[in-house]
Amino acid sequence: MRIGLRSLSFRVVTFSTVWAVVALVVIATLISALYRVSAERSFRSLLVAHLYSLVAAVSVSDEGELQGTPALYDVKFSQPGSGWYWAVEPVSPGLAGGIRSSSMSDPIPAPSEAEVPFDSQFQRIYETVGLSGERIDVVENDFILDSDNRIARFRVMGNRSELELDIADFSQQLYTYLTLFGVGMIAINAIVILLGLRPLDQVRNALAEVREGTAKKLDGRFPSEIEPLASETNALIENNRRIVERSRTQVGNLAHSLKTPVAVLLNEGRAMGGEKGRLIVEQAAALQQQVEHYLQRARIAAQRDSVVFRTPLKEPLERLLRVFRKLDPKVDIAFEGPERELVFAGEREDLEEITGNLLENAVKWARSAVRVRLAEEAGRILLTIEDDGPGIPEEQAREALKRGTRLDETKPGTGLGLAIVHDLVREYSGELALDRSELGGLKAAIRLPSAG
């Protein structure tokens, strides 16, 4: 299956891939954001839980000093510089002392109440820098400790850098797994799409076989979605074939219906004799030529835009060469061609008309040699026929292609050969070029469409 910018497969695969990438990026971003929110909520809930445990373990001594041995069941509170700290500081004038965790070797300054005010529960949460430069979150609360309404400020601090590392690690794993999942999903999706669109490629190949003439209709089993298309295409091909056959029949009938009147005019003109008889013969002959010419063009035009015919070149060309070698044994006719069989995208009769006229012209004018070459060039058939005759001057080459033009009246003929070849080649969108041959005479080169 050909993949290109205009390919349906390319568009569908690209669209599904872009959609999958966008969806996975959105999902990854959403999950990562949700995990961050959940992790931060859990982190602060843990700090609040530690705060209440700390409150429960602190009291006021008879001397009005803060006392207690809080055990928060986390060894990080005992490791210096761990980023996990707690501290209790007096706020009321009648309260003295202060206690803090063993991990907190130096006090950590707190922002003023103007910068971070307390809420209605006398609690505030803020972020600051720890003793080792790490980021820490602080949960701070004021509590009344005794009946004298003495107030202490409790602070529990957690290492936010650890939280960020945990979130980053989770995000990295999430992106890795989603990337692997996305690559697998895109690959499977592309395979499914390509397999699903394969019947379209089958239809294209079947149409190519019809166009090349190797099949008369679309053959094969197609999915139910494509079966109506194949059926309608086969109906169109069959209808087109009937139209072509009917046109050919009508062309043939017209040719037969005109043969008798034209023959009668020719015979009557010859029988009449004289100047009038000669005029009738000339005009009847011209009428016959014109009828044959336009009937031929109508037949080619009818089949050119329909199903392409396939005519192998080797057999008819070799047969024509044998015929002309027998007609004029004095002329050496050499042939060069590829080992591979070349196939003309047209009818056998047209091929024989083209090559027969060119060979007849070359043998008629050749002194002793004619060279025929057959090749394939840029996907088209290249046929060159050269002779060692007098050739045609460059300024007369165009005149030679005109119908009925004879450049030399000493040779028999009607002057229609090159003109017929020119018309036939043009109807097949081919090219005819007349040039000077290396043998000294005329070189006729034609390019015709190839059927593969």
N, C-alpha and C positions, 0 to 999 in steps of 0.2 A: 504493500500500500504506500503510495506516494504521500509524503508529508511536506506541506509547504504552507506559506502564509495564507493562501486562499483555500487550504484544505479544510474540509468540515471536521475531520478528525483532529487536526491541529487546533482549530478553534474550540472544539468541545473539551479537549484535554487541557488546553491552556486555561479556559474559563474555570473548569472544575479544579485545576491546580491552584489558580489564584484564589478561588473561593475557599479551598481547603486551607491554604496558608493564612489567609485573613482570619478564618474561623479559629484556627489553632492559636494564632497570635492573640486574638481577643480572649479565647478561653484561658490561655496561659496567663495573660495579664489579669484577668478577673480572678482566677484561682490564687495567683500570687498576692493580689490586693486583699482578697478575703482572708488568706492565711496571715498576712501582716496584721490585719485588724484583729483577728482571733488571737494571734500570738501576743500582741500588745495588750489586749484585754486580759489575757491570762497572766501576763507578766505583772500588770498592775494589781490584779486580784491577789497574786502571790505576795506582793509588797504590802497590800492592805492586811492580808492574813497575818503576815509577820508583825505588822504594826499592832494589831490587837493582841497578839501573843506577848509582845513587848510590854504593852500597857498592863496586861494581867500580871506580869512578873515584877513590876516596879511599885514601890510604895514609899511612904514618908516616915522617917524615923522620929522618935520622941524629940530629938534635937532639931527636927525640921530639915533634915537632909534627905536627899534622894537615896534610896537603897534598893537592892535587888540583884539577883544573878540570873538574868534572862538566858534561857537556852532555846534558841530558835531552830535547833536540829538541822543545821546546815553548816558544814565545816568551813564554807567560804567566809562566814562571818568571823572566823578565827585566823584567816590567812591574810597577812598584811598586804595591802595593795591589790586585793582581789577584786575590788570594785563593789563588794557587798559590805555595807556598813549599817550600823544603827547608833543612835545617840539620843540621850534624854537630857534636856536642859531645863533649868528652872525659869519660870516666867514671873510668878508672883514674888513680891518683895520678901515674904516670910519664908521663902524656900531657898535652900542653899545646896551646893554641890552639883554634881553632874556625872553621869556615867555614859560609857560608850563601848562599842565592840572592840575586841583585841585587834581586829583587822584595821581599825581606824587609828593610825598613829598620830595624825595631826587633825585638827578641826577642819571641817569643810564649810566654807562660807555659804550663807543662804542669801537669796535676794531679799530686798526689803518688801514689806507688805504693800507698799505702793506699786512696786513692780509686779509682784504676783500676790494678789489679795487672797484672803481666805474665803471659802464659800460659806453657805449658811450652816454647814455642819462643822465649821471651824477646821476645815481641811483644805490643803492646797497641794497640787502636784506640779512639779516642774523638772526641768532637765538642767544639769550642770556638769562640771568637769571634776573627775575623781582625783585621787592622790597620784595616780600613775598616768594621768592625762587621758584616761578612758572616759567615755560618755556614761553618765549615770542618771537614772530616774529617781526622783525623791518623792516620797509620800510623807507629808508632814501634817501633824494634828495636835491641837491643844486639848488636854484633858484635865478635869478636876480630880485631884487624888484623894482628898479627905473632906471631913465635915467643915474644916476651916476654909474650904473653897480655894485651896492652894492649887495653882495650875502649873503643869509642866508641859514642855513641848517635846513631842516624840517624833523622831525622824528615822525612817527606814529607807535605805538607798540600795538600789540594784544595778548591776552592770548592764547598761543598755548595749554596749559594744558586743557582748555575748549574744544578746537578742538579735542584733543586726546580722551577726555571723550566722546564726541559726536560720534566719529568714533568707539570707543569701544562699546558704547551702541548700535549703528547700527549693528555692527558685531555680538554682542550677540543675538539680535533679529533675525538677518538673520540666524545664526546657529540654533537657536531654531526652527524657522519656517521650515527651510530646513530639520532639523532632524525629526520633526513631519511628514513632507511631505515624507521624505525618508522611515520612518518606515511604513507609510501607503502604499506607492508605493511598497515596498518590500513584504509586507503581501499580497497585491492584486496580485502582480506578482507571488508569490509562489502559491497562490490559483489557479490562472489561469493555471500555469504550471502543477500543480498536477491534476487539472480537465482535462487538455488537454492530459495528459499521462495516464489517467485512462483506456482508451481502451486497452493499453498495459497490464495493470493489469488484465483486463477482458480476454485477450488472454491467459495470464499465467494461470489463474484459469481454463479456458476451456481446456488447454493442460493438466493440472493436473487431471481434470476429465477423460480425455481420457487415461492418463497414469494409473489412478487407476481403469479404467474399468467401470466407471459409465456413460460414454458417448462414442459414437462411432466416433464422429467427433466434430469439433468446431462449436458450435451453438451460435447464437446471431447476432445482428446487429452491424456491425463495421463501423467506418469512412471509407471514400473512400480511404484514404492513407493506411489503414490496411487491407481492404477487399481483395486485391490481395494476401497478406501474408496468410490470413485465408483460402482462396480458394486453394492456392498451398499446404498448410499444410494438408487440407482435402484430396486433391488428393494424397499426399504422404502417408497418413494413409491408404487410400483405396488401393493404389498400394501395400503397405506393407502387408495388410490383404490378398490380392489376392495371393501374393507370398507365404505367410504362408499356406494358404489353398491349394495351388497347391503342396507345399512341403509335406503337410500331406497326400494329395491324393497319391502322388508318393511313400511315405513311406508305406502307407497302401497297395498299389498295389504290392510293393516289398515284403511285409510280406506275402500277399496272394500267390504270385507267388512262394515263397520259401516253403510254408507250405506243399504243395503236394510232392515235391521231398524229403524233409526231412522225411515226414511220410512214404514214400515208402522205404527209406533207413532204417528207424527204423523197419518197418515190415519185410523187407527182412533179416535184421540182426537177428531178433528174430526167423524167420523161418529157417534160415540157421543153427543156433545153433553152438555149438563148440567154439573154441578159436577165429576163424575168425569172426563168427557171433557176439560174445561178443564185439570184437574190433570195428566192424561196428556200433553196437548199441551205444557204448560209444562215438565214434567220431561223430556220427549223433546227439546224445544228446548234446554234446559239441557245435556242429555247431548251433543247435537250440538255445541254451542258448546265444551264442555270437551274433547271429542275433537279438534276442529279446533285448539283452542289447544295442547294438549299434543303433537299430531302436528307442529304447526308448530315448537314449541320443540325437539322431538327432531330434526327435520330440520336446523334451524340449528345445534344443538349438534354434530351429526354432521359438518357441513362446517366449523364454525368452527375446530377444532383441526387440520384437515387442510390441504390446499393452499388458499391464499387465492385467491378469485375476484376478477376485475377487471370492474367495470361502469362504463363512461363515463357521466357524469351528463347530458350535454347532450341527447342524443337522446330517452331515455325521459322526461325532465322536460318537454321541449318538446311531446312527444306528449300527455302528461297535461294540460298547459296548454291545448292546442287542444281536447281533449275537453271540459274544464270550461267553456271559453269558449262552446262550442256548446250545452252543457246549460243554461247560464244567461247569455244575452247581456246581461241587465241589469246584471250585476256586471262592473266593470272590473278585470281581472286583469293587474297589472303585474309585470314580471320584471326583476331586475338580477342580473348575474353576470359573472365575469371572462372575458376573451377566451381564456385558457388552459383547455384541457380538464381538468376534475377527474375523478378516477377513484375510485370507491367500492370498498373492499376487502370485497366481499360479492356476493351474487347479485342478478341483475336483478329477480327476482320479489319479493325482500324490499325492495328499493329502491322498487319500484312500490307495494308494500303500504304502506310508510311514508308516502311522499309522497301517494299517492292518498287515504289516510284523512285526512291533515292538510288537503289541498285540499278534499276533500268537506266536512269540518267547517267550514272557513273560508267556502266558497261558500254553504253552507246557512244560516249565521248572519249573513253579511255583508249590510249594507244596500245598498251600492253599490260598494265597493272592496275588493280583496284585493291585497296586495303580497307578492311572493316574492323573497327575496334568497338568493344562493348565493355563498359565499366560502370561502377557506382560511385557517385560523387555527391557528398553532402545530402545523403538520403534520397537522391534522384538518379534515374538511369541516364547515362551518357552514351549515346551512339554516334560514332563518327564514321563517315564513308568518304574515302578520298580516291582520286584517280590521277593518272598522269597525262590527262588530256590538256586541251588549251586553256581550260579554266574560264572564269568570268571576271572581267575587270571590276574593280571595287565600285566604280560609279554605276555599273549596270546590275549590281547584285539586287537592289530593291526592285528594279524593273522585272527581274527574273521571277519574282514572287507574285507578280500580278497575273491574274487568270487570263489565259489565252495569249500571253506574250511569248514570242519565239525570237530568240536572239540570233539564230542561224537557220535560215530557210532551207539549207542544203541537207539537213537531217530530217527524217520523217518524224511526225508527232503533231500534237495539237496545242502544245504550250501550256498544258494543264498540270503536268506532273509536280513541279515545285510548288505551284499555287495550292494544289490539293493537300500536299504535305504541310504547307504553312497553315492552311485552315484547320486541318486535323490536330496538329500540334497545339495551336492556339486554343482550340476548344477544350483540350485537356490541361490548360494552363501551363503548357510547356514552352520551350524556346527553340527556335531554329536560327542558326547562324551560318552564313556562307563566307568562306575565307579561302585564301590561297593555301594549297596543300604543299607539304614538303616534297611530294612526288612531282610537283609542277603544275598540277591541274586544280580542280575544285575540291574543297573540303567542306562537307556539309555536316554540321554538328547539331544534334537535337538532344534536348533534355526533357525527359518524360517522368511523370509521377511513378513512384515505386510503391508496390503493395506489400513490402516487407521482404 
